[in-house]
Amino acid sequence: MLHRIWLGFFLFAFAGGLYQWLALDDAEVFQRMVQSTFDMSKLSVELALGLIGTLAFWLGIMKLAEAAGLVEKLANGLSPLFTRLMPEVPKGHPAIGSMTMNLSANMLGLDNAATPLGLKAMQDLQRLNPDKERATDAQILFLVLNTSSVTLFPITVFLYRAQQGAPDPTSVFIPILIATCCSTLAGLLAVAWVQKIRLWERVTLLYLGGFFALLLAFIGYFATLTVDQLQQQSSLIGNLMIFSAIICFLGVAHLKGVNIYETFVEGAKEGFSVAIMIIPYLLAMLVAIGVFRASGVMDGMIWLLREGIALLGVDTRFVDALPTALMKPLSGSGARAMMLDAIATHGVDSFAGRLAAIIQGSTETTFYVLAVYFGSVGIRHTRHALACGLTADLAGIVSAIVVGYWFFG
């Protein structure tokens, strides 16, 4: 899928360049397209190198969370919920632990730990699967929750905003939290409706009721504020929560007898290798998108969308962030590149730049997760997994746009 999208960028860009040259007599279009390859190649390296310090810091902090056993505790806390949402999985089965560890790692932003834990969970669930090529209900629910899982600390989005010069990189934290909560709830409800999961059991209602109550409390509080107060309080609460988490990780790790300095350094060492590792992926997508924009095709598509939406009498400012939304279910690196393109084009704290960041943090990459997780165990018949995953994506994107207007519109 991704290689076809990447090729499509270049083919459509070439066709757009020919149209600009032959129909619009723009003889410089190909010069702009070639120049964009140099500009985006330089930008990809600058972005990756600029991330080294901040990425190393957060990997060090997350290493402390792992060493302190906080990820495991979070997993234990979620275990009673999953035994009820997935009744075909026996109580105490290793899959329960693997799934809760995976979702807990996602919540804490531990991407490197989340993927192997997710693959392990899918393998554990596959052992219970009577038809090895057909996804079970439990596997589908796990995948949908994975693609829409709540991310308490969307560190990657903060890192890119900081690297692009945002004076307050975490100002989008609360909007992202609200949007990702809506995405997760939509995914869960979609699967529960298809699979006829009983959500009204006492334990399930306690978990979901607490989740709803927290979300509604956030929304209710922010609804009482003016626009200026809204942005100020969002920044204050977001930064307070993030720094409180850092203090919590440090304090718990110290009380557990962890050598916090050496453990932090061990995790921070991974920052350099991760930053260097992402250069080829950034390079590939940024160059393709740069050529696509330089050819005029992207601007043409956005213009058509804007004109169509304008006919409905709707504010069209969100259209500039839609490329991120359209790419997000297909490619994580592509959506990240679209977000960076929106930031570079409109400004890191522009409405489009902020909205693209909120969309980027609201959901996961459905097609990628589906391909990797199901592919790892040989499942060919995914049943309703894709439809439910895309339902969660749509809910996340729509709520991101609504929340974006609420906070920054």
N, C-alpha and C positions, 0 to 999 in steps of 0.2 A: 504493500500500500504506500509506504513512505517513499520508495524509490520512484513510483509513478507520479506522486505529487511533486517531487523534486524535479523530475524531467518535465512535468507539465509547466512549471514556472518558466523554464528556459524556452520551451516550444511556443507558449503563448506570448512570451516576451519578444521572441523573434518575429512572430506573426504581427504583433503590435508595432514593432519597429518598421517592418515592411509597409504597414498601412500608413504610419506617420510619414514615411519617406515618399511613397508613391502617391498617396491620396492627399496628404496635407503639405507636401513639399517641404518636410522638415529634414534637411540633409544632415543635421547634427545629432539625430537621435541615436545612431549607433556609436558615436563618440561618447555620448552620455552613458550609454549602456556599458561600454568597455571601461570607462572611468569609474563606474559604480563598482565593478569587480575589484579594482584597486582600493577604492575607499572602504568597501565593506570588509575586504581582507584585513586591512589595517585596523578597522574598528573591532573585528572579532578578537584579535590579539590583545588590543588595548583593554577590552572588556574583561577578558580572562585574567590578564595580569593584574588589573585593578581589583579583582575579586580575591586575590591570594590572601591578603591580610584578614579581611572580614570573614572569609570562608574558613580560614584556619582557626580563628577565634571561636566560631560557632561549632565547628567540628570538635574542638577541644571541650567546650561546654557540654555538648551532647554526649561525649565520651564519659564525662562525669555522671551524667544522668543514668547511663547504662551501668557504670561501675557501682553506683549507689543502689542499684536494684529498683529504681523508680519505674522503669519500663515494665519490669516483671510485676510490680505491685499494681500498676494500671491494668495489666493483662488479667491479673487475678480479680480485680474489681469488675471487669467486663464479662468474666466467664459465666456468671449466672444468667445473664441476658442471652448469650448465644446458645446455651443449652435449651432455651425455650423457642428461640427463633428457628432453630434447626433441630427439630425433634428426631430426625433420622440419624443424627450423630449421637452415639451413646455417651452418657455422662462419664467424664474422666478420660475420654478418648484423646490421644495426642493432638488430633486436629483442632480441638478447642483451644489448647494452649498455643498452638502455632498461629491460629487465626487472631486470637486476642493479642499476641505479641506483635504480629504484623500491623494490626490496626493501631495499637498503642504506639508503635514506632512511627507510623504515618502521622498520628496526632502530634507527636513531639518533633516532627520534621526530620526524623532519622531515615532519610531516603536510602542510604547505603545499606542500612540494616533491614529496612522494610521489604525490599525486593527479595532477598534470599529467604526471609521468613515467610513471605507470601507464597513463594514457590514450594517451600516445605509444607505449608498448610494445604496447598492444592494437591500435593502428592499424598498427604495424609487422608484427605477427603476422597481421593481416587481409590484408595484401598477399600473404601466402603461402597464403591460404585459397582453395581451389578452389570451395567452396560458400559464398558470402558471407552466407547466412542461417543457417548451421549452424556451431556452435563446433568448432574443431579440438581435437585432444588437447593441443597446446601451450597454446592459449588457456585451456582448462579447468584445466590444471595451474597455470598462472600465476595464474589467478583464485583457486584454492583456497589456494595459498601466500600470496597477498595477503591473503585474509580471515583467515588463521590465522598470519600471519608473526610471528616472534619479535620482540618489542619490547625492546631492551636497556635503554631508558630510558623507562618509562611516566610521563613528566613530568606529563601532564594529571592523572593520578590523584593524584600527589604534591601538585600545586597545589591541588586541591580539598580534600584532607585537611588541608593546611596552612591553607587559608582557613577551614576549619571548626574550627580550634583544636587539631589533633592535636599533641601535644608532640614526636612523632617521626614525621613524615609518611612517611618512607621505610621504616618497619618492615615494610611489605608487599612490599618490592622482591623479595626472594628467593622468597617464595611466588608472586608474579606471574611471575617468570622461569621457575620450574619448570612452572607451569600453561601458560604460552604455549609452552614447548618441547614439552610433551605434545600440545597442540593442533596444532602444526605437524607433528610426527611422524605423528599420526593422519591429518591431511589428506594428507600425502605418501604414506603407506602405502595409504590408500583409493584414491587416484588410480592409484598404481602397480599395485594389484591389478586395477582395472578395465581399465587400458590395457596391462597386461602389460609394464610398464617393467622392464628388467633392472637391479635395484639392486645386484647382486653384482659389477659391474665394479670394477676396482681403484681408479680415481679416485673413483667414487661411494662405494665402501666407505670410502675414506680420509676423505672429508668427513663421511659419516654416522657412521662409527665415532668420529671425533673429537667429533662432536656428542653422541653417546650417552655417550662416555667422560666428557665434561665434565658432562653432566647426572647421570650415576651418581656421579661424584665429589662433586658437591654433595649428592646424596641420602645417599650413604654417610657423608659427614662429619657432616651434621646428624642422622643416625640415632644417632650416638654421644653426643649431648648430652641433658641433662635439659631439661625444659620451660623453666625459667628461663634456662638457658644457650642454648637454642635461640633464644629471642626476643632475647637480648643479642647473640649472634653474628650473627644475621640483620641486626640493626640496624647493627652494626659493619661487617660486610662490605658491606652495601648502601651505606651512607654512604661507606665508603672507595672503593668502585668508582666511585660517582658523582663524588666530588671528584677522584679520580685522572683520570677522563675530562675533567673541566674543565681540569685542569693539562695533560693531554695535548693538548687542543685549543689551549690558549693557547701551549704550547711549540712545537708543530709549526707553527702559524700564524706565530709569531715567526721561527722558523728559515727559513720560506719567504719571508720578507720582507714579510709582510702587516702593514699598519698595524692592529694588533689593537684599539687603542682606537676608531678611527674605524669599523672594520668591526663591532665589537661595538655601537656606538651606532646604526649603520645598521640592524642586525638588531633592536635593542631598540625602535626607533621603530615597528616593526610590532606590538609588544605592545599598545599602546593601541588601535589600530584593530581588532585581532583580538578583544580583550576586549569592545569596544563592539559588534562585529559579531555576537557570539554571544548578545547580550541577547534578540533576538526569538525565537531558537530555545529558549533556556532558559525564557523567559516562556511560550511556547506549551505546552511539555511540562510544566513545573512546575505551571502553573495547572490543566491537565487532570488531572494525577495528584493534585493537592491536592483537587480537587472529587471525584474518584473515591474517595479515602480518606475524605473528610468524609462522603460518602454512606453509608459503611459497607460498600460492596461489596468493596473491597480487603481489609478486615479479615475479611469473611465468606469470601472465597476462601482467604486464608491460614489461617483456622481450619479450613476443610474439608481443606486439604492437610495441616495439622498432625495433625488427628485421623486421617486416613487413614494417614499415615506412622507415627503412634504405634501403630496396630493391628499394625504389623509389628515392633514392639519396637525401633525405631530412634530415636536421638537426633534430636529435631525442631528444634534451635536453628537449623539452616541454612535452615529454611523462610522466615524473615524476610528472607533475601537472595535468595530465588528470583524475586521480581518482576524484579530486575535481570537474572537469567539468562534468564528467559523473553522479556524485551524485547530483549536484546542482539543476536540474529540479525536482528531486524526494524528497529531504529532506534537509531543511536548516541546521538542526543540524548535519546531516550526512556529508554535504559538509564542514561545519565548522570543523568537526572532521578530515576530509580528509586534509583540509588545514593545521591544526595543526600537523597532522602526517607528511606531506611533510616538514613543517618547522623543526620539531624535527629530521627528518631523514637527511635532506640535509642542514639545516641551515636557519636561518630567513632571511638572505640577500643573500642566494644562488639564482641562476636563478629560480630553481623550487619553492623555497619558495616565492619569489616575484611574480612569475607568478600565483601560487595558490591563493595568496592574491588578485591579479587583477581579476582573474576569480570569486572569491568569491564576490567581490564587483560589478560585471558587470551586474548581473541579480537577479531576485527573484526566489523563489521556485514555479514553475508553477503548479505542481500537488497539492501541499498543498493549494495554493491560490484558485485554481479551486475547490477543494473539500470543503474548508471551506466557500468560498463566495457563490458558487452555492448551496451547501448543506444547507446553512442557510435559503434559500428561497424555497427549495424543487424542484430545477430544475434538471431534469434527462437527458434531451436532450441538450447537450452543443454545438451541431452543429460544427462550425469551430473554436471554442475557443482554443482547445488544439493544433491544427495544427498551428495556428497563434502564440500562446504562445511559442511553441517549435521553431518556426522560429526565433522569437526574441532571445530565448536562444542561438540558434546556432550562430546567428550573434554576440551576445555578447561574446561568447566563442572564435570564430574565431578572432574577433577584439582584444580580450584580448591577444591572442597568438601573433598576429602581433605587437601590441603595446609593448608587453613584450620584444620581440626581438629588437624592435626599441630602446627602452629606456635602456634595461639592457643586450641585447645580445652581 
